[in-house]
Amino acid sequence: MKTTVGAGLVLAGTNLIVPGCSSKQNYSYDPKGLPTTMFGSTGVRIPRIVLGLGSRFCHIDDAEEAYKMLHYALDNGFYYWDTAHTYNNTIALPRGKPKPTELVTSEVRVGEVVKTRRKEIFLSTKVEAREPAEAMRQIELSLKRLHTDKLDMLKIHGVNDMDDVKQMSQKGQLIDILLRMKEEKVTRFIGFSCHADPEAAKEMTNRAPFDSMLIAMNHYSPYQSRHEIAFPAAKDKKMGLLLMKSVRPRETVAGLQAVDLVKYALSLDGPDALVLGMDSVSVVQSNIAILQNFQKLPPERMEELALRLAPFYRHENLEWMQPGYQDGNWKC
């Protein structure tokens, strides 16, 4: 890929050909009986749980166990895979676990399976860099790591605030790059993720014809509801809406169970699906069981869980919930 950034943006050779891959892709997704939903206006049906391949996945110590989990997940219907250029095992170190001595990069691990099963996977990654030349470098490296010349979804990683939105919206900057990636068929769809200001996520929906929004199920100070601000903005634009961080509250609120948190998030009006970090075959199996037996929680149970979650949503001492945090930048 070659970039010229100045008055505008010029990209040449963006159909990067990786050995063993073809720019012509036939898509064959099989949910293996898992419940699916239409993903915004993409025309693609996806399982209601997306395979999250961030820090939890990267902290699987044995590479063979990681590959086993990936194959098992795909064999059982989890074909939407969510990773990012910056995901590795230096972030979100589990309590009590020693610092890793060997770097594990999500895209590298994922690529080992993608290169043999690409047509079965709806593949999504994220670019974090805001500087255009560095963003292009990240996209090119992501494609090489993932052993593909074409993504299904390319997202901007971690929209932070209005200043971030304004900077990315300038001519030749990151939003222009994503639009060109879609035009050049390097990716079928484009989107963004947001952990912070829901007003910034809402404004992003006005800056480009994005296909998806991935937003965290948490709240920063001052309290602002994703339900009231971000969800409607995505739906008004007919974007696919994904929810992340739905299980995180159990780390700080005693008595909350992962299964209840997943069911709560699946019962919310608005999101098409959840992105859940998975780190073992047993976790994949648990999520299969949840989906196969899922029934929307009644209003009284939703209210009960919402009350129990309220202290977490206003928590001020978690590093990953502070303004300015971007997923993938929490160093141990």
PLY file of the C-alpha trace (Angstrom):
ply
format ascii 1.0
element vertex 332
property float x
property float y
property float z
element edge 331
property int vertex1
property int vertex2
end_header
0.00 0.00 0.00
1.22 3.46 -0.80
-0.15 6.65 0.67
0.21 10.29 -0.19
-1.24 12.58 2.43
-1.56 16.30 1.83
-4.41 18.22 0.31
-6.19 14.91 -0.08
-5.59 11.17 0.09
-4.29 8.99 -2.73
-4.01 5.24 -2.32
-2.48 2.92 -4.88
-2.25 -0.85 -4.89
-4.72 -1.20 -2.06
-5.84 -4.65 -3.18
-2.88 -6.11 -1.36
-2.39 -9.72 -2.47
-1.18 -12.08 0.22
0.27 -15.43 -0.94
-2.38 -18.13 -0.91
-5.28 -15.63 -0.93
-7.58 -14.37 -3.63
-9.26 -10.97 -3.84
-12.42 -12.81 -4.93
-14.09 -14.18 -1.83
-17.06 -16.52 -1.62
-18.82 -16.29 1.72
-20.30 -19.31 3.43
-21.33 -18.73 7.04
-22.89 -21.54 9.06
-24.31 -20.73 12.52
-24.72 -24.45 13.27
-28.17 -23.80 14.69
-27.22 -20.80 16.85
-29.76 -17.93 16.84
-28.79 -15.22 14.36
-29.89 -11.69 13.55
-29.56 -9.37 10.57
-26.54 -7.13 11.15
-27.79 -3.65 10.42
-28.11 -3.03 6.68
-25.10 -5.19 5.74
-27.28 -8.01 4.44
-25.27 -10.42 6.62
-26.82 -12.53 9.37
-24.61 -12.99 12.43
-24.85 -15.03 15.64
-26.09 -13.04 18.62
-22.70 -13.58 20.28
-19.50 -12.54 18.52
-16.18 -14.25 19.30
-14.08 -11.60 21.07
-10.35 -12.16 20.55
-8.82 -9.49 22.77
-6.91 -9.73 26.04
-8.61 -12.86 27.40
-7.81 -14.76 24.22
-4.22 -13.49 24.16
-3.69 -14.69 27.75
-4.22 -18.32 26.75
-0.67 -19.52 27.41
-0.68 -22.58 25.15
-0.94 -21.68 21.46
-2.36 -25.10 20.62
-5.16 -24.55 23.15
-5.89 -21.21 21.50
-6.11 -22.83 18.05
-8.28 -25.61 19.46
-10.69 -23.00 20.86
-10.83 -21.11 17.56
-11.61 -24.25 15.56
-14.18 -25.39 18.14
-15.91 -22.00 18.10
-16.10 -21.98 14.31
-17.25 -25.60 14.17
-20.10 -24.66 16.52
-21.37 -21.55 14.77
-19.34 -18.61 16.10
-18.16 -17.27 12.74
-18.01 -13.52 13.50
-14.48 -12.97 14.83
-13.51 -9.63 16.40
-9.85 -8.71 16.82
-7.70 -5.57 16.59
-4.22 -4.50 15.51
-3.22 -3.71 19.12
-4.60 -6.77 20.93
-1.84 -8.70 22.68
-0.97 -10.25 26.04
0.57 -7.09 27.52
-2.92 -5.69 28.20
-5.43 -6.50 30.96
-3.15 -8.95 32.77
-5.32 -11.22 34.94
-4.92 -10.77 38.68
-2.10 -12.85 40.08
-0.71 -13.82 36.69
2.99 -13.03 36.12
3.94 -10.73 33.29
4.38 -12.68 30.05
7.87 -13.45 28.81
6.74 -13.99 25.22
4.56 -11.62 23.20
1.27 -13.06 21.95
-0.49 -11.00 19.28
-4.15 -11.72 18.59
-4.01 -11.18 14.83
-1.01 -13.50 14.49
-2.78 -16.30 16.37
-6.04 -15.75 14.54
-4.25 -15.74 11.21
-3.07 -19.30 11.71
-6.69 -20.46 11.50
-7.87 -17.84 9.01
-5.36 -19.00 6.40
-7.05 -22.40 6.17
-10.69 -21.44 6.88
-11.07 -17.88 5.57
-14.34 -18.43 3.68
-16.10 -19.60 6.85
-15.26 -16.51 8.93
-16.75 -13.02 9.11
-13.45 -11.32 9.94
-13.25 -7.97 11.72
-10.23 -6.01 12.93
-9.54 -2.46 14.09
-7.01 0.25 13.25
-5.98 2.47 16.15
-3.46 4.97 14.72
-4.82 8.41 13.89
-1.83 9.59 11.84
-2.59 8.54 8.22
0.72 6.94 7.29
0.81 4.93 10.52
-2.83 3.92 10.08
-2.03 2.57 6.61
0.96 0.70 8.01
-1.26 -0.90 10.66
-3.87 -1.95 8.09
-1.26 -3.51 5.84
0.35 -5.37 8.75
-3.06 -6.57 9.96
-3.79 -8.06 6.54
-0.44 -9.85 6.51
-0.87 -11.18 10.04
-4.38 -12.42 9.22
-3.27 -14.08 5.96
-5.94 -12.35 3.91
-6.24 -9.58 1.35
-9.82 -8.73 2.28
-11.57 -7.98 5.55
-15.27 -8.24 6.23
-15.24 -5.36 8.72
-12.60 -2.70 9.40
-13.24 -0.50 12.43
-11.69 2.61 13.90
-10.49 1.57 17.33
-11.63 3.48 20.40
-13.34 6.75 19.45
-12.63 8.86 22.50
-14.24 12.32 22.42
-15.41 15.13 20.16
-11.86 16.32 19.52
-10.98 12.84 18.33
-14.00 12.84 16.01
-13.08 16.24 14.56
-9.47 15.22 13.94
-10.42 11.96 12.20
-12.99 13.79 10.06
-10.49 16.14 8.40
-9.69 15.59 4.74
-7.16 12.80 4.24
-7.44 11.56 7.82
-8.64 8.26 9.25
-12.29 8.36 8.20
-11.22 9.10 4.61
-8.84 6.15 4.79
-11.59 3.76 5.87
-13.89 5.02 3.14
-11.18 4.39 0.57
-10.50 0.92 1.98
-14.14 0.10 1.37
-14.11 1.66 -2.09
-11.01 -0.33 -3.01
-12.62 -3.52 -1.61
-9.95 -4.07 1.01
-12.93 -4.34 3.39
-16.60 -5.03 2.74
-17.81 -2.89 5.66
-16.50 -0.16 7.97
-17.31 0.84 11.54
-15.92 2.10 14.82
-15.70 1.17 18.50
-16.20 3.47 21.48
-15.53 3.03 25.21
-16.00 6.62 26.23
-18.32 9.50 25.36
-21.61 8.29 23.82
-22.09 11.76 22.33
-18.87 11.22 20.35
-20.22 7.86 19.15
-23.44 9.56 18.12
-21.53 12.25 16.20
-19.47 9.59 14.40
-22.67 8.27 12.83
-23.04 11.66 11.08
-19.48 11.78 9.75
-19.56 8.84 7.32
-21.82 5.99 6.16
-20.50 3.54 8.74
-21.90 0.02 8.76
-21.42 -0.75 12.46
-20.95 0.64 15.96
-19.31 -1.35 18.75
-19.91 0.32 22.10
-18.97 -0.52 25.67
-21.63 -1.34 28.22
-20.30 1.06 30.84
-20.62 4.71 31.80
-18.07 7.42 32.49
-18.51 10.43 34.70
-20.68 12.38 34.16
-23.30 9.67 33.81
-24.50 9.33 30.24
-26.65 6.47 29.04
-25.60 4.52 25.99
-29.23 3.37 25.71
-30.51 6.92 25.27
-27.71 8.43 23.18
-25.67 5.92 21.20
-28.15 3.12 20.51
-30.76 5.30 18.75
-28.08 7.07 16.69
-26.84 3.75 15.29
-30.34 2.44 14.67
-31.43 5.66 12.92
-28.59 5.09 10.41
-29.49 1.39 10.08
-26.04 0.44 11.41
-25.22 -2.89 12.97
-24.95 -2.38 16.75
-22.65 -4.49 18.92
-22.24 -4.30 22.70
-19.01 -5.11 24.56
-17.79 -5.23 28.18
-21.06 -6.82 29.29
-19.35 -9.28 31.66
-16.85 -6.84 33.21
-19.11 -5.85 36.19
-18.63 -9.22 37.86
-15.02 -8.22 38.62
-16.15 -5.45 40.98
-19.73 -6.27 42.05
-19.95 -9.30 44.33
-22.45 -11.99 43.44
-22.94 -11.17 39.78
-22.68 -14.21 37.52
-21.38 -14.12 33.95
-24.41 -16.02 32.65
-26.81 -13.47 34.16
-24.81 -10.56 32.71
-24.83 -12.11 29.23
-28.58 -12.72 29.42
-29.13 -9.16 30.64
-27.17 -7.71 27.71
-28.90 -9.98 25.19
-32.27 -8.79 26.53
-31.55 -5.08 25.97
-33.42 -3.40 23.14
-31.10 -2.10 20.42
-27.91 -4.18 20.17
-27.86 -6.85 17.47
-25.25 -8.95 19.26
-22.63 -9.02 22.01
-18.87 -9.26 21.63
-17.69 -11.63 24.36
-14.06 -12.37 25.11
-13.47 -16.11 25.16
-10.43 -17.96 26.46
-11.29 -21.66 26.53
-13.44 -24.33 24.94
-15.50 -24.46 28.14
-16.34 -20.74 27.86
-17.36 -21.29 24.23
-19.58 -24.17 25.36
-21.18 -22.00 28.04
-22.03 -19.33 25.46
-23.45 -21.93 23.08
-25.76 -23.13 25.87
-26.85 -19.56 26.66
-27.81 -18.89 23.04
-29.49 -22.22 22.44
-31.71 -21.77 25.49
-32.06 -17.99 25.53
-35.34 -16.31 26.35
-35.55 -12.57 26.91
-35.53 -11.74 30.62
-38.80 -10.37 32.04
-38.93 -6.66 33.00
-38.76 -7.34 36.74
-35.56 -9.39 36.36
-34.04 -6.72 34.11
-34.84 -4.06 36.72
-33.33 -6.18 39.49
-30.08 -6.65 37.56
-29.99 -2.97 36.55
-30.14 -1.96 40.21
-27.29 -4.32 41.04
-25.25 -2.96 38.15
-25.75 0.72 39.05
-22.72 1.02 41.38
-20.47 -0.44 38.69
-21.68 2.00 36.05
-20.71 4.88 38.32
-17.39 3.37 39.41
-14.53 5.88 39.24
-11.53 3.73 40.19
-11.24 1.33 37.26
-8.45 2.31 34.90
-10.25 1.03 31.82
-13.28 3.20 32.66
-11.37 6.48 32.79
-11.72 9.16 30.09
-8.93 8.77 27.54
-8.68 4.99 27.87
-8.55 3.11 24.57
-8.96 -0.65 24.48
-5.58 -2.17 23.70
-3.64 0.55 25.51
-3.94 -0.72 29.08
-0.37 -1.82 29.71
0.45 -4.15 32.58
0 1
1 2
2 3
3 4
4 5
5 6
6 7
7 8
8 9
9 10
10 11
11 12
12 13
13 14
14 15
15 16
16 17
17 18
18 19
19 20
20 21
21 22
22 23
23 24
24 25
25 26
26 27
27 28
28 29
29 30
30 31
31 32
32 33
33 34
34 35
35 36
36 37
37 38
38 39
39 40
40 41
41 42
42 43
43 44
44 45
45 46
46 47
47 48
48 49
49 50
50 51
51 52
52 53
53 54
54 55
55 56
56 57
57 58
58 59
59 60
60 61
61 62
62 63
63 64
64 65
65 66
66 67
67 68
68 69
69 70
70 71
71 72
72 73
73 74
74 75
75 76
76 77
77 78
78 79
79 80
80 81
81 82
82 83
83 84
84 85
85 86
86 87
87 88
88 89
89 90
90 91
91 92
92 93
93 94
94 95
95 96
96 97
97 98
98 99
99 100
100 101
101 102
102 103
103 104
104 105
105 106
106 107
107 108
108 109
109 110
110 111
111 112
112 113
113 114
114 115
115 116
116 117
117 118
118 119
119 120
120 121
121 122
122 123
123 124
124 125
125 126
126 127
127 128
128 129
129 130
130 131
131 132
132 133
133 134
134 135
135 136
136 137
137 138
138 139
139 140
140 141
141 142
142 143
143 144
144 145
145 146
146 147
147 148
148 149
149 150
150 151
151 152
152 153
153 154
154 155
155 156
156 157
157 158
158 159
159 160
160 161
161 162
162 163
163 164
164 165
165 166
166 167
167 168
168 169
169 170
170 171
171 172
172 173
173 174
174 175
175 176
176 177
177 178
178 179
179 180
180 181
181 182
182 183
183 184
184 185
185 186
186 187
187 188
188 189
189 190
190 191
191 192
192 193
193 194
194 195
195 196
196 197
197 198
198 199
199 200
200 201
201 202
202 203
203 204
204 205
205 206
206 207
207 208
208 209
209 210
210 211
211 212
212 213
213 214
214 215
215 216
216 217
217 218
218 219
219 220
220 221
221 222
222 223
223 224
224 225
225 226
226 227
227 228
228 229
229 230
230 231
231 232
232 233
233 234
234 235
235 236
236 237
237 238
238 239
239 240
240 241
241 242
242 243
243 244
244 245
245 246
246 247
247 248
248 249
249 250
250 251
251 252
252 253
253 254
254 255
255 256
256 257
257 258
258 259
259 260
260 261
261 262
262 263
263 264
264 265
265 266
266 267
267 268
268 269
269 270
270 271
271 272
272 273
273 274
274 275
275 276
276 277
277 278
278 279
279 280
280 281
281 282
282 283
283 284
284 285
285 286
286 287
287 288
288 289
289 290
290 291
291 292
292 293
293 294
294 295
295 296
296 297
297 298
298 299
299 300
300 301
301 302
302 303
303 304
304 305
305 306
306 307
307 308
308 309
309 310
310 311
311 312
312 313
313 314
314 315
315 316
316 317
317 318
318 319
319 320
320 321
321 322
322 323
323 324
324 325
325 326
326 327
327 328
328 329
329 330
330 331
